[in-house]
Amino acid sequence: MDISSIPQQSASPGVTPAVTPPPATPDQRALIQAVKAVNATALFGQDHELSFVLDRNTRQVVVRVVNSDTREVVRQIPAEYILRLAEESLDK
């Protein structure tokens, strides 16, 4: 039996290949550089850093000040309860 015409699979069955994120746009690169510059100045303290996150449920941009050692959220805008209220209004 000749199996040379059967395409070879590079990944094992059941294994999902890693997804490479699309390249950052110029605006995204500028935002990343600005956040790195703010974090380098230690504006929020030496053990805190600024981060931007997209809330999956509401699709709202969330700004967080995070403890860089423990990853604990020190401050978040908008607050978590505001995001949950927005999420509830989307469900209706």
FIKEDREN-613094 format. One record per residue (C-alpha): x, y, z; chain. Coordinates in steps of 0.25 Angstrom, whole numbers, padded with zeros to 4 digits. Layout:
! FIKEDREN-613094
ATOM   east  north     up  unit
ATOM      X      Y      Z     A
...
END
This chain:
! FIKEDREN-613094
ATOM   east  north     up  unit
ATOM   0000   0000   0000     A
ATOM   0006   0013  -0004     A
ATOM   0004   0025   0006     A
ATOM   0012   0035  -0001     A
ATOM   0000   0043  -0006     A
ATOM  -0005   0045   0008     A
ATOM  -0001   0059   0014     A
ATOM   0007   0058   0026     A
ATOM   0003   0065   0038     A
ATOM   0013   0073   0046     A
ATOM   0006   0073   0059     A
ATOM   0001   0061   0067     A
ATOM  -0014   0059   0067     A
ATOM  -0022   0066   0077     A
ATOM  -0010   0077   0079     A
ATOM  -0014   0091   0076     A
ATOM  -0003   0099   0070     A
ATOM   0001   0112   0076     A
ATOM  -0006   0124   0071     A
ATOM   0003   0136   0068     A
ATOM  -0003   0149   0071     A
ATOM  -0004   0159   0059     A
ATOM   0007   0170   0058     A
ATOM   0004   0182   0066     A
ATOM  -0002   0194   0059     A
ATOM   0006   0207   0060     A
ATOM  -0004   0212   0070     A
ATOM  -0002   0200   0079     A
ATOM   0013   0201   0078     A
ATOM   0012   0216   0082     A
ATOM   0003   0212   0094     A
ATOM   0013   0201   0098     A
ATOM   0025   0210   0098     A
ATOM   0017   0221   0106     A
ATOM   0013   0211   0117     A
ATOM   0028   0206   0117     A
ATOM   0032   0220   0119     A
ATOM   0023   0223   0130     A
ATOM   0027   0210   0137     A
ATOM   0041   0213   0136     A
ATOM   0039   0226   0143     A
ATOM   0033   0219   0155     A
ATOM   0022   0229   0155     A
ATOM   0013   0219   0163     A
ATOM   0024   0215   0172     A
ATOM   0036   0205   0170     A
ATOM   0028   0193   0172     A
ATOM   0016   0197   0164     A
ATOM   0013   0197   0149     A
ATOM   0003   0202   0139     A
ATOM  -0005   0192   0130     A
ATOM  -0016   0193   0120     A
ATOM  -0026   0181   0119     A
ATOM  -0038   0179   0110     A
ATOM  -0049   0173   0119     A
ATOM  -0054   0161   0111     A
ATOM  -0069   0162   0115     A
ATOM  -0071   0177   0113     A
ATOM  -0060   0180   0103     A
ATOM  -0056   0192   0111     A
ATOM  -0042   0196   0113     A
ATOM  -0038   0195   0127     A
ATOM  -0026   0203   0133     A
ATOM  -0019   0196   0145     A
ATOM  -0008   0199   0155     A
ATOM  -0002   0186   0158     A
ATOM   0008   0182   0169     A
ATOM   0019   0176   0160     A
ATOM   0024   0166   0171     A
ATOM   0010   0160   0175     A
ATOM   0002   0164   0162     A
ATOM  -0009   0169   0171     A
ATOM  -0017   0180   0166     A
ATOM  -0015   0192   0174     A
ATOM  -0025   0202   0166     A
ATOM  -0034   0199   0154     A
ATOM  -0041   0209   0145     A
ATOM  -0053   0206   0143     A
ATOM  -0055   0199   0156     A
ATOM  -0059   0184   0155     A
ATOM  -0073   0187   0160     A
ATOM  -0075   0197   0149     A
ATOM  -0071   0186   0139     A
ATOM  -0080   0176   0145     A
ATOM  -0092   0186   0144     A
ATOM  -0088   0189   0129     A
ATOM  -0088   0174   0127     A
ATOM  -0102   0172   0133     A
ATOM  -0107   0183   0124     A
ATOM  -0102   0176   0112     A
ATOM  -0109   0163   0116     A
ATOM  -0122   0170   0116     A
END
